[in-house]
């Protein structure tokens, strides 16, 4: 069975843990803005923190990432914490 989820992954969905064996993700590469207009956490990091909970053990994540973003320390650190390349 194939299903497609089209919603705001950070707040619009309720997903059981270990639900996906495959995930193709192209998160927004931007900083979330506070009410005062100050940059806060990067959205791709929010995605990287949430996705491991939803992948089955041995699941595959295809992660679309611009080279510039991937070379940032916070991105590499979060990726290495949860995934094998």
TORVEX-36734 format. One line per field, with one value per residue (C-alpha): residue number from 1; residue in three letters; y, z, x. Coordinates in nm, 3 decimals. Layout:
BEGIN
vexgu (NUM | ...)
zavo (ALA | ...)
py (Y | ...)
pz (Z | ...)
px (X | ...)
This chain:
BEGIN
vexgu (1 | 2 | 3 | 4 | 5 | 6 | 7 | 8 | 9 | 10 | 11 | 12 | 13 | 14 | 15 | 16 | 17 | 18 | 19 | 20 | 21 | 22 | 23 | 24 | 25 | 26 | 27 | 28 | 29 | 30 | 31 | 32 | 33 | 34 | 35 | 36 | 37 | 38 | 39 | 40 | 41 | 42 | 43 | 44 | 45 | 46 | 47 | 48 | 49 | 50 | 51 | 52 | 53 | 54 | 55 | 56 | 57 | 58 | 59 | 60 | 61 | 62 | 63 | 64 | 65 | 66 | 67 | 68 | 69 | 70 | 71 | 72 | 73 | 74 | 75 | 76 | 77 | 78 | 79 | 80 | 81 | 82 | 83 | 84 | 85)
zavo (UNK | UNK | UNK | UNK | UNK | UNK | UNK | UNK | UNK | UNK | UNK | UNK | UNK | UNK | UNK | UNK | UNK | UNK | UNK | UNK | UNK | UNK | UNK | UNK | UNK | UNK | UNK | UNK | UNK | UNK | UNK | UNK | UNK | UNK | UNK | UNK | UNK | UNK | UNK | UNK | UNK | UNK | UNK | UNK | UNK | UNK | UNK | UNK | UNK | UNK | UNK | UNK | UNK | UNK | UNK | UNK | UNK | UNK | UNK | UNK | UNK | UNK | UNK | UNK | UNK | UNK | UNK | UNK | UNK | UNK | UNK | UNK | UNK | UNK | UNK | UNK | UNK | UNK | UNK | UNK | UNK | UNK | UNK | UNK | UNK)
py (0.000 | 0.344 | 0.661 | 1.024 | 1.276 | 1.641 | 1.863 | 2.071 | 1.799 | 2.012 | 2.076 | 1.952 | 1.576 | 1.304 | 1.007 | 0.687 | 0.597 | 0.352 | 0.413 | 0.460 | 0.222 | 0.488 | 0.867 | 1.120 | 1.458 | 1.800 | 2.025 | 2.403 | 2.544 | 2.856 | 2.984 | 3.002 | 3.361 | 3.469 | 3.724 | 3.992 | 3.896 | 3.735 | 3.412 | 3.102 | 2.734 | 2.621 | 2.430 | 2.152 | 2.080 | 2.055 | 1.798 | 1.603 | 1.586 | 1.453 | 1.208 | 0.936 | 0.876 | 0.788 | 0.566 | 0.192 | 0.031 | -0.008 | 0.246 | 0.458 | 0.837 | 1.024 | 1.371 | 1.653 | 1.905 | 2.191 | 2.149 | 2.478 | 2.365 | 2.019 | 2.166 | 2.361 | 2.214 | 2.198 | 2.007 | 1.756 | 1.705 | 1.637 | 1.407 | 1.203 | 1.170 | 0.982 | 0.833 | 0.630 | 0.758)
pz (0.000 | -0.093 | 0.080 | 0.025 | 0.307 | 0.207 | 0.516 | 0.740 | 0.893 | 1.192 | 1.325 | 1.106 | 1.141 | 1.405 | 1.307 | 1.499 | 1.575 | 1.337 | 1.066 | 0.754 | 0.583 | 0.322 | 0.340 | 0.067 | 0.233 | 0.093 | 0.399 | 0.390 | 0.428 | 0.628 | 0.981 | 1.162 | 1.261 | 1.608 | 1.664 | 1.689 | 1.352 | 1.501 | 1.347 | 1.553 | 1.486 | 1.129 | 0.986 | 0.834 | 1.185 | 1.314 | 1.041 | 1.120 | 1.487 | 1.412 | 1.125 | 1.313 | 1.538 | 1.239 | 1.042 | 1.100 | 1.201 | 0.877 | 0.706 | 0.424 | 0.421 | 0.097 | 0.214 | -0.042 | 0.081 | -0.079 | -0.046 | 0.144 | 0.409 | 0.439 | 0.514 | 0.813 | 1.144 | 1.301 | 1.003 | 0.996 | 1.373 | 1.368 | 1.066 | 1.216 | 1.545 | 1.382 | 1.047 | 0.856 | 0.514)
px (0.000 | 0.137 | 0.030 | 0.123 | 0.124 | 0.088 | 0.076 | 0.300 | 0.513 | 0.611 | 0.260 | -0.029 | 0.002 | -0.010 | 0.207 | 0.269 | 0.629 | 0.797 | 0.534 | 0.748 | 0.987 | 1.072 | 1.059 | 1.144 | 1.190 | 1.263 | 1.228 | 1.228 | 1.577 | 1.506 | 1.503 | 1.173 | 1.096 | 0.992 | 0.713 | 0.982 | 1.131 | 1.441 | 1.570 | 1.521 | 1.585 | 1.648 | 1.351 | 1.563 | 1.695 | 1.336 | 1.270 | 1.588 | 1.488 | 1.138 | 1.189 | 1.385 | 1.083 | 0.868 | 1.107 | 1.104 | 1.433 | 1.626 | 1.400 | 1.535 | 1.535 | 1.601 | 1.700 | 1.714 | 1.968 | 2.159 | 2.535 | 2.570 | 2.321 | 2.472 | 2.814 | 2.682 | 2.798 | 2.452 | 2.313 | 2.600 | 2.580 | 2.205 | 2.237 | 2.521 | 2.335 | 2.047 | 2.148 | 2.405 | 2.503)
